[in-house]
Structure formats: structure tokens, C-alpha cells
Amino acid sequence: ETFDTPELAVAKLAAETAELIRSNDAAGKPTVLGLATGATPIRYYQELIRLHKEEGLSFQNVITFNLDEYAGLPREHKESYWFFMHHNLFDHIDIKPENINLPSGTVSDAEIPAHCEEYEQAIIDAGGIDQQILGIGRTGHIGFNEPGSPKDSLTRAITLDEITREDAAPAFDGIDNVPTAAITMGCGTILAAKRIVLMAWGEGKASIVQKAVQGPVNDIVSASYLQEHDNAVFYIDQPASTEL
Ligand code: GLP
């Protein structure tokens, strides 16, 4: 779905999210949200914060799972996704700390497989993800599922593509400071969500959005797998839609 502005898109998505949370609350069920980082979802988080502060939307019964985390970054690092999520969302709403889940950037290499299995199990134990939001990287990745990621991949360590590291370089004051690996939910983990919403803003995303939506479904563009999900939508602004 194409919107004139990102603000209109996130207003709709946040209203849908609020409706999901309120209907689950009424039914006495928790709401499980899959969350993403990057510049793209920040406006959405700002709208959720506004709904919390101005319209009393409660996150007391919300459980969150983030897509990914850089390997080697402690929580306190200002570019860690743990830090990003607290700064941009969790510190401003009434979510319970024990309901917040992100992969850890600091488990030792030997512990990574067990850590990833525990992450998968925690999602299953929570009842699965009700709504997963996504951005899209220049390589077509969702989460950090770089080209070559199989459709049925699960949470695992992954080596970051050079293009992805270049895009992250300004935030890290140079590419040499960008981690070379990450832990990410797999494509299969993401595709198991009941609903998926991929957001993209600006003409810089137009080419990769076109490949994801209209290109062949394959591991070159992991976002193309969304074409085979029965409840996945793209919320994009007009400039991101120009190559469709
Ligand atoms: C990183 C994140 C992705 C995100 C992508 C695009 O690679 N792991 O989840 O979608 O960046 O970032 P941005 O939204 O800043 O364009």
C-alpha cells in the first residue's frame, strides 16, 4: 500500500497495532510484537509512544521480540539495538522489562547456537509473533538475512554484507568500527509471524522495493520471500513506490 507520506503510513500501522493490543487485552491474551531497528521504524515508535501518552494505550500485556543484534556490542553501546530500542521506544512506554526480548550481542561464539535455539523457543512459548514489522536493507535483507539466506533459516549468527556495513559506517564513525557479524532471526522465523508489515521510505528504497515485490522469489533478495506469505503487506511512501 502506498501513502503520500511516511506519517500517514505509520498512523495507520500504529492504529492497527493499538487495535490488536486492545482486542487481545479484552480477550485476556498477550500481544506478541516483532520489532525492527534502523531509521525506518522510528516514526512508528513515536506514534506508539503518542498513543500511550495521549490515549492510554497500555503495553503491560505486550511481549516483544527484536529481529537482530550486532555481534560483539554490549547493551550500553550507543549503536547496539538494545540501546536503540530502549532509547526510541521502551523507555517511553509501560512495557515490562521481562517481556522485552532481543538477541544478545555478547554471548561467546561457543554459546551462540544454544542462545539462538533459546530465542526460537521463547517465541514459540509466547505463542508466536502476532505482528512483525520490518525495514529493508539495500541488499534486500530483512532482519540481517543477507543474500544467500534460505527461506527456512532460523535465528543464527550471520556475516554482514559489505554493503550493509558501508550503510552503517556513518553511525559507527567509519566502516572499521562496524561489527562484521550479527545474530538475526531467520527468514523462517520472520515468515512464521501471523502478520508482517514491511515499511520503506524514500527514493533510495525504490529499487530494492521493486525487486522485493515484483522480482523473482529467491535468496538473492530475502524480502522477496514475503510474496509467499498470506498476510504480508508493504507500507511505503510515494518516493519508494516509483519503480513499481
Ligand atoms: C539494518 C537493520 C534492518 C533495517 C536496515 C535498513 O540492516 N538490521 O532491520 O531494515 O538496516 O535500515 P534503515 O531503516 O535505516 O534504512
Residues whose N, C-alpha, C, O or C-beta is under 5 A from the ligand:
A	BS01	GLP	A36 T37 G38 A39 T40 G135 I136 G137 G143 F144
